Amino acid sequence: MYYRMHSPNESYRYLLIRYDTQNVSSYISQVQQLFTQQVPEAAFDYQFLDEHIKKYYTAENRTNNIISTFSILTIFIACLGLFGLAAFTAQQRKKEIGVRKVLGSSTFKIVQLLSGHFLNLIILSLFIAIPIAWWLFSHWLQDFNDRIAFPLWSFAIAGLFALIIAFVTVGYQALKAALINPVESLRDE
């Protein structure tokens, strides 16, 4: 079947042909000859479907690489900021930590006290970010011919991963502050 263009402003039409891959060049010349006989005023332009799909996914892979690189960079910068904020908070609360240790508080309780506030903020940010990310991904996936349902457990894994990274980042500073000798932190008093 062929589509004959009646006016030049009409959109392009495509014809998909399944062929034997053993003798491609002669088959293309036969198709070109038939095409020029049937539609002499139109240009014969062809491309292979696998190459066309590969070009499409090459752009998708390039976008994926860019997003992955910037995501890793963003996570690293966020961890640096969280690390600095945790260090600043531990420094500000150094005397409080010393008093708590003198009064018998365990290292676990001090780590829980210092990191609990940060983890609560991260959980709050996850409640804000997950619906936005779900909406963005569901609209992005609508551009593809083969539609899939985006599993919600992937957001749970990403949230758990964010909590683990935050706990490791903040927990290091909290543990470091909890293990300091209370005499050093209370010496100025």
C-alpha positions as CSV (number, residue, x, y, z in Angstrom):
1,M,0.0,0.0,0.0
2,Y,1.2,3.5,-0.8
3,Y,0.1,6.9,0.2
4,R,0.1,9.5,-2.5
5,M,0.6,13.1,-1.3
6,H,-1.8,15.4,-3.0
7,S,-0.2,18.6,-1.7
8,P,3.2,19.4,-0.4
9,N,2.0,20.6,3.0
10,E,0.6,17.2,4.0
11,S,2.5,15.3,6.7
12,Y,4.8,12.4,6.0
13,R,3.5,8.9,5.8
14,Y,5.4,5.8,6.4
15,L,5.3,2.3,4.9
16,L,6.7,-0.5,6.9
17,I,8.0,-3.5,4.9
18,R,9.1,-6.8,6.3
19,Y,11.8,-8.3,4.1
20,D,14.4,-11.1,3.9
21,T,17.7,-9.9,5.4
22,Q,19.9,-12.0,3.1
23,N,19.8,-9.7,0.1
24,V,19.0,-6.2,1.3
25,S,20.5,-4.1,-1.4
26,S,18.6,-5.8,-4.3
27,Y,15.4,-5.7,-2.3
28,I,15.8,-2.0,-1.6
29,S,16.4,-1.3,-5.3
30,Q,13.2,-3.3,-6.2
31,V,11.2,-1.3,-3.7
32,Q,12.6,1.9,-5.0
33,Q,11.8,1.0,-8.6
34,L,8.2,0.1,-7.6
35,F,7.9,3.3,-5.5
36,T,9.1,5.6,-8.4
37,Q,6.7,3.9,-10.7
38,Q,3.7,4.4,-8.4
39,V,4.6,7.8,-7.0
40,P,7.0,9.5,-9.4
41,E,6.7,13.0,-7.9
42,A,7.7,11.9,-4.4
43,A,11.2,11.3,-3.2
44,F,12.2,7.8,-2.1
45,D,13.6,8.0,1.3
46,Y,14.1,5.0,3.5
47,Q,15.5,4.0,6.8
48,F,15.7,0.8,8.8
49,L,13.4,0.5,11.7
50,D,16.0,-0.9,14.1
51,E,18.3,2.1,13.4
52,H,15.4,4.5,13.9
53,I,14.5,3.0,17.2
54,K,18.2,2.9,18.2
55,K,18.5,6.7,17.5
56,Y,15.4,7.3,19.7
57,Y,16.8,5.3,22.5
58,T,20.3,6.9,22.1
59,A,18.7,10.2,23.0
60,E,17.0,8.6,25.9
61,N,20.2,7.0,27.1
62,R,22.0,10.3,26.8
63,T,19.3,12.0,28.9
64,N,19.6,9.1,31.4
65,N,23.3,9.6,31.7
66,I,23.0,13.4,32.2
67,I,20.2,12.9,34.9
68,S,22.3,10.2,36.6
69,T,25.4,12.4,36.7
70,F,23.6,15.4,38.1
71,S,21.7,13.2,40.6
72,I,24.9,11.8,42.0
73,L,26.4,15.3,42.1
74,T,23.2,16.6,43.9
75,I,23.3,13.8,46.4
76,F,27.0,14.5,47.1
77,I,26.4,18.2,47.6
78,A,23.3,17.5,49.8
79,C,25.4,15.1,51.9
80,L,28.1,17.8,52.3
81,G,25.5,20.3,53.4
82,L,23.9,17.8,55.8
83,F,27.3,16.9,57.1
84,G,28.2,20.5,57.8
85,L,24.8,21.2,59.4
86,A,25.2,18.2,61.6
87,A,28.7,19.3,62.6
88,F,27.4,22.8,63.4
89,T,24.5,21.4,65.4
90,A,26.8,19.1,67.4
91,Q,29.2,22.0,68.0
92,Q,26.3,24.2,69.2
93,R,25.0,21.5,71.5
94,K,28.4,20.4,72.8
95,K,27.7,21.6,76.4
96,E,24.3,20.0,76.4
97,I,25.8,16.7,75.2
98,G,28.4,16.9,78.0
99,V,25.8,17.5,80.6
100,R,23.7,14.6,79.3
101,K,26.7,12.3,79.4
102,V,27.5,13.4,83.0
103,L,24.0,12.7,84.0
104,G,24.2,9.2,82.6
105,S,22.8,9.3,79.1
106,S,23.9,6.6,76.8
107,T,25.7,7.1,73.5
108,F,22.7,5.7,71.7
109,K,20.4,8.2,73.2
110,I,22.7,11.1,72.3
111,V,23.0,9.9,68.7
112,Q,19.2,9.5,68.6
113,L,18.8,13.1,70.0
114,L,21.1,14.6,67.4
115,S,20.0,12.7,64.4
116,G,16.3,12.4,65.1
117,H,15.6,16.0,64.1
118,F,17.4,15.6,60.7
119,L,15.6,12.3,60.0
120,N,12.2,13.8,60.8
121,L,12.9,16.6,58.3
122,I,14.0,14.0,55.6
123,I,10.8,12.0,56.2
124,L,8.8,15.2,55.8
125,S,10.7,16.0,52.6
126,L,9.9,12.5,51.3
127,F,6.2,13.1,51.8
128,I,6.5,16.2,49.7
129,A,8.8,14.8,47.0
130,I,7.3,11.4,46.4
131,P,3.9,12.6,45.0
132,I,5.7,15.2,42.8
133,A,8.1,12.6,41.5
134,W,5.3,10.1,40.9
135,W,3.3,12.8,38.9
136,L,6.4,13.7,36.8
137,F,7.4,10.1,36.0
138,S,3.8,9.1,35.1
139,H,3.6,12.0,32.7
140,W,7.0,11.2,31.3
141,L,6.1,7.6,30.7
142,Q,3.0,8.7,28.7
143,D,5.4,9.7,25.9
144,F,6.2,6.0,25.2
145,N,4.2,3.6,23.1
146,D,4.6,0.8,25.5
147,R,3.1,2.1,28.8
148,I,4.0,0.6,32.1
149,A,2.6,1.1,35.6
150,F,5.2,2.8,37.8
151,P,5.6,0.6,40.9
152,L,5.2,2.4,44.2
153,W,7.7,0.2,46.0
154,S,10.5,1.9,43.9
155,F,9.7,5.2,45.8
156,A,9.9,3.3,49.1
157,I,13.3,2.0,48.1
158,A,14.5,5.4,47.1
159,G,13.1,6.9,50.3
160,L,14.8,4.2,52.4
161,F,18.1,4.9,50.5
162,A,17.8,8.6,51.2
163,L,17.2,7.9,54.9
164,I,20.2,5.6,55.1
165,I,22.5,8.1,53.4
166,A,21.2,10.8,55.7
167,F,21.6,8.6,58.8
168,V,25.2,7.7,57.9
169,T,26.0,11.4,57.2
170,V,24.4,12.7,60.4
171,G,25.1,9.7,62.5
172,Y,28.9,10.1,62.0
173,Q,28.8,13.6,63.5
174,A,26.4,12.6,66.2
175,L,28.5,9.6,67.2
176,K,31.6,11.7,67.1
177,A,29.9,14.3,69.4
178,A,28.6,11.5,71.7
179,L,32.0,9.9,72.2
180,I,33.7,13.1,73.2
181,N,34.8,13.2,76.8
182,P,32.3,15.4,78.8
183,V,35.2,17.0,80.7
184,E,36.5,18.6,77.5
185,S,33.0,20.0,76.6
186,L,32.3,21.3,80.1
187,R,35.8,22.7,80.8
188,D,34.9,26.2,80.0
189,E,32.1,26.3,82.6
